[in-house]
Amino acid sequence: MTEENIEKLSKVCPVNLKPGGERAWSLELTANTPECRDALKEIYENLGPESKKFLTKRLVVSDPELKRIVNESE
């Protein structure tokens, strides 16, 4: 994930940086807004298969709609 993608996601999706389980850190998405959903979809559409796996392991998503976007991208 590029710096530009991280910046875009963090501008439109409130996130918390937190200690990770499998990884040293995770990003917790905390809001489900149209802008956040669009940014998440766009980022996943532009990532290769390995990058998608990596990002999916880093994201912590509890909202069902955001979780669906992440799961559909795998």
C-alpha positions as YAML, in Angstrom:
chain: A
units: angstrom
residues:
- id: 1
  name: MET
  ca: [0.00, 0.00, 0.00]
- id: 2
  name: THR
  ca: [1.48, 3.29, -1.07]
- id: 3
  name: GLU
  ca: [1.81, 6.38, 1.09]
- id: 4
  name: GLU
  ca: [-0.75, 8.04, -1.16]
- id: 5
  name: ASN
  ca: [-3.29, 5.25, -0.54]
- id: 6
  name: ILE
  ca: [-2.72, 5.37, 3.21]
- id: 7
  name: GLU
  ca: [-3.13, 9.14, 3.20]
- id: 8
  name: LYS
  ca: [-6.32, 8.94, 1.14]
- id: 9
  name: LEU
  ca: [-7.84, 6.27, 3.35]
- id: 10
  name: SER
  ca: [-6.95, 8.10, 6.55]
- id: 11
  name: LYS
  ca: [-8.41, 11.39, 5.26]
- id: 12
  name: VAL
  ca: [-11.84, 9.95, 4.53]
- id: 13
  name: CYS
  ca: [-11.98, 7.04, 6.99]
- id: 14
  name: PRO
  ca: [-11.35, 7.68, 10.66]
- id: 15
  name: VAL
  ca: [-8.77, 5.09, 11.69]
- id: 16
  name: ASN
  ca: [-7.01, 4.05, 14.86]
- id: 17
  name: LEU
  ca: [-3.49, 2.69, 14.75]
- id: 18
  name: LYS
  ca: [-3.35, -0.14, 17.23]
- id: 19
  name: PRO
  ca: [-1.15, -3.08, 18.15]
- id: 20
  name: GLY
  ca: [-1.78, -5.98, 15.82]
- id: 21
  name: GLY
  ca: [-2.37, -9.66, 16.46]
- id: 22
  name: GLU
  ca: [-0.41, -11.38, 13.69]
- id: 23
  name: ARG
  ca: [1.40, -8.18, 12.77]
- id: 24
  name: ALA
  ca: [3.08, -5.46, 14.80]
- id: 25
  name: TRP
  ca: [0.29, -2.97, 14.01]
- id: 26
  name: SER
  ca: [-3.24, -2.78, 12.61]
- id: 27
  name: LEU
  ca: [-5.50, -0.06, 11.27]
- id: 28
  name: GLU
  ca: [-8.97, -0.07, 12.77]
- id: 29
  name: LEU
  ca: [-11.59, 1.57, 10.54]
- id: 30
  name: THR
  ca: [-14.04, 3.33, 12.82]
- id: 31
  name: ALA
  ca: [-16.70, 4.87, 10.56]
- id: 32
  name: ASN
  ca: [-18.86, 3.78, 7.67]
- id: 33
  name: THR
  ca: [-19.34, 6.79, 5.40]
- id: 34
  name: PRO
  ca: [-19.89, 6.88, 1.63]
- id: 35
  name: GLU
  ca: [-16.45, 8.47, 1.18]
- id: 36
  name: CYS
  ca: [-14.81, 5.77, 3.28]
- id: 37
  name: ARG
  ca: [-16.53, 2.96, 1.38]
- id: 38
  name: ASP
  ca: [-15.56, 4.50, -1.98]
- id: 39
  name: ALA
  ca: [-11.92, 4.95, -0.92]
- id: 40
  name: LEU
  ca: [-11.73, 1.40, 0.41]
- id: 41
  name: LYS
  ca: [-13.20, -0.02, -2.80]
- id: 42
  name: GLU
  ca: [-10.86, 2.05, -4.97]
- id: 43
  name: ILE
  ca: [-7.80, 1.01, -2.99]
- id: 44
  name: TYR
  ca: [-8.70, -2.68, -3.17]
- id: 45
  name: GLU
  ca: [-9.46, -2.45, -6.91]
- id: 46
  name: ASN
  ca: [-5.97, -1.11, -7.56]
- id: 47
  name: LEU
  ca: [-4.01, -3.58, -5.45]
- id: 48
  name: GLY
  ca: [-2.47, -6.81, -6.63]
- id: 49
  name: PRO
  ca: [-3.37, -10.13, -4.96]
- id: 50
  name: GLU
  ca: [-0.48, -10.13, -2.47]
- id: 51
  name: SER
  ca: [-1.05, -6.50, -1.48]
- id: 52
  name: LYS
  ca: [-4.75, -7.25, -0.91]
- id: 53
  name: LYS
  ca: [-3.83, -10.11, 1.43]
- id: 54
  name: PHE
  ca: [-1.39, -7.88, 3.30]
- id: 55
  name: LEU
  ca: [-3.89, -5.04, 3.68]
- id: 56
  name: THR
  ca: [-6.66, -7.42, 4.75]
- id: 57
  name: LYS
  ca: [-4.42, -8.73, 7.53]
- id: 58
  name: ARG
  ca: [-3.71, -5.18, 8.70]
- id: 59
  name: LEU
  ca: [-7.28, -3.84, 8.69]
- id: 60
  name: VAL
  ca: [-9.58, -4.30, 11.66]
- id: 61
  name: VAL
  ca: [-13.17, -3.79, 10.54]
- id: 62
  name: SER
  ca: [-16.22, -4.33, 12.72]
- id: 63
  name: ASP
  ca: [-18.86, -2.58, 10.59]
- id: 64
  name: PRO
  ca: [-20.69, -5.22, 8.51]
- id: 65
  name: GLU
  ca: [-20.76, -3.16, 5.31]
- id: 66
  name: LEU
  ca: [-17.04, -2.31, 5.45]
- id: 67
  name: LYS
  ca: [-16.27, -5.92, 6.33]
- id: 68
  name: ARG
  ca: [-18.20, -7.04, 3.23]
- id: 69
  name: ILE
  ca: [-16.04, -4.77, 1.02]
- id: 70
  name: VAL
  ca: [-12.88, -6.22, 2.53]
- id: 71
  name: ASN
  ca: [-14.10, -9.83, 2.27]
- id: 72
  name: GLU
  ca: [-15.26, -9.44, -1.33]
- id: 73
  name: SER
  ca: [-11.82, -8.16, -2.26]
- id: 74
  name: GLU
  ca: [-10.00, -11.27, -1.12]
...
